[in-house]
């Protein structure tokens, strides 16, 4: 049985939040039970870790420290929220998950990908997404969409870093093509959402109502 954990990935400004909001309304209309979580965050412990990770005053994180903090927040989220929700039969919609670690800390920071995958596996304890939607946007559009908003520590890492992250995401979509759906976020929002729901209905038969 395909996991009912669905993740959304992409660099900031890719439109993840918009599509998650649309999916939330769509599932609600169909009386489908679900929970929405974000990373890092989603529990009191994970939210406190989020504050540390995104604080622009914390500029001198090592790649190892950053990775462990993200994974700690994820492990707590899985234990406290995601696994119980899945076990009760609910869908879980996650704004970022395991692929963010590989894209940001692996491709972006240059951490060893095989080590990160092993740590990811420890943190999630088998809770792998059944489907992932990667919303791809070029760096120029990402920056333009975020104009007027104050960047957090990750967003202010620079164009070179974000370019590595974006390229990492694209490579992951090829490596895990059975799970990751690569979508062009410059398309009309409704068109993107139609592709998302079409794929979900194909994978999860009980959504065809």
N, C-alpha and C positions, 0 to 999 in steps of 0.2 A: 504493500500500500504506500502510495506517494505521501511523503510528509506534508502536513498542512501548514508548514512554516514557509512563508513567502517573504523574500527580502528584496529591497530596492537599493540599488547602488548607483554611484556616479559622483563626480566631483561636485563641489558646491555650485549652485546655480543651474544644475541640470534639470530641475523640475521634479525631483523626487516627492517633495511635500505635496505638490499639486496633484500628482497621480495617486498618492496615498489617500488624499482627501476624497478624490473621485471614487476610488475603490471602496472606501469606507461607506459612502452614501449608497453605492451599488449593492454592497453586501447587506446593508441595513434594509434596503427595499425588498430584498429576498429573504429576510428573516434568518440570515445566516449568522451564527454566533462567531465573533472574532474579537481579538484584542490587538491594539496597536502599541508598539514599543519603539524606542529609539536607542541608538548607540552613539557614544557611551551614555548610559542612563537607564531609566526604567525602574529602578529601585532606589531606596534612600542611600544605600551604600554606593551604587553605581553613579548616581547623580553627583555625589560628593567627589568621586573620582573624576567625573566629567569637568567639574569646576577647576580641578587642578590641571587637567590636560589642556583645556582651552584658554586658560589664563595667559594673556600675553606677557605677563611679568615672568613667567617660567620659561625663559628662552633657552636654557642650557640643558635640556633633557638629552641624555644619551639615547640612541636608538633602542637599546635594550630596555631602559627604564620606561620609555614611552610604550613599547610593545607590551611589557608586563602589566602596565596600568590598564591599557585597553582590554587586555585579555582577562584581567581580574574583574573589571566591570562586566565583561561578557559572561564570565562564569557565574557571577552572582545573578545576572539577569536570567540566564538559562535555568538556574536552580530555583529561583524564587518565582518567576513568571512564565517563561516560555514552556518549560517541560510540563508544569501542571496544566497549563492551558491546552497543550496538545493532547495530553492524556485524557482530558475531559471532552475531546472531540472538536475543540474550537480551532478556527484558523488563527494564525499569528502573523501579523503584518509587521515587518521589521524595517525601520529606516536605518540602513547599514547593518552589516553582519560580518561574517567571516572573510568575505572578499575584500572588505575595507582594509583589514590588517595586511593582507598580501599586497594590495595596491599601494597603500600609504607607507607602511613600514618596510615592506619588501622592495617593491620597485622604486618607491620614492626615497626611502632612507638608505636603501642598499643592504638591508638585513637579509640573512640567509633564508631563502624561500622554504627550503625543506624543514628547517628548524621552526619557522613560523607555522607551517602546516601542522607539524607535530604538536606545537603548543595550542594551536587552534582546536585540534582534535581533543586535547585534554580539557580545554575550557568548555566545549559544547557537549561533550559526552554523548555523541551520536545524533545530536539535533541538527542535522544538515538540512538546509532549505530544499523543499521539493521543487520550487521554481524561484528564479532570481531574475529581476528585470533591471538591466543596466542601461541607464539613460545617459547617452553620450553627448557631450557638448564640447566644442573647441574652447581653448583657453580664453580667447578674445571675448566670446559670447558669455562665458562664465563670469569674467570680470565685469562685463557690462551689466549683466543681470544683477550682480551684487553691489553695483554702485549705489551709494547712499547709505549702505549698511556698514556698520563697523566690523572689520574682519577680526575673527578670533585668532588664536595662535597658529592653528593649522592652516587657516585661509591666508594668513599673512606670510607664509613660507616662501613665496616667490613663484614666478612664472616657470622657471626651470624645474622646480620641484613638482608643481602641478602638472607639467607636461609629462614628467616621468610617471606620475600617478595615473594620468589618463591613458598613456600607452600601456601601462601595466594592466589596467582594467580591460583594455581591448584584447591583450594577450590572454587574459583569464577567460574571456568570453569564447575564445577559440579552444582553449584547453578543456573547459567545462561546458562545451556547447550543448550537451544534453540537459543542462540545468539553467545556464545563463542565456537570457534572451537580450540581444543587443538592439537597442532602439535609438533612433535619431531624435534627440530632444528638440531639434529645431522644427520638427513637423508640427502641424496643428495639434493642440492638446487633445481634442476629441479623437483624432486619428490615432494618436499614441494610445489613448485609453482603450479604443476599440481593439487594438492589437493585443493589449494586456488581457482584456476580458475574453477575447477569442481563445487565447492560449490557455487561460485558466479553465475555461469550460471544456477545452479539449482534454486537459489533464485530470480535472476533478469533475466527474460526471454529475455529482449532486448539485453543481452550480447551474446546470441547464434547466432552470425553472422559470 
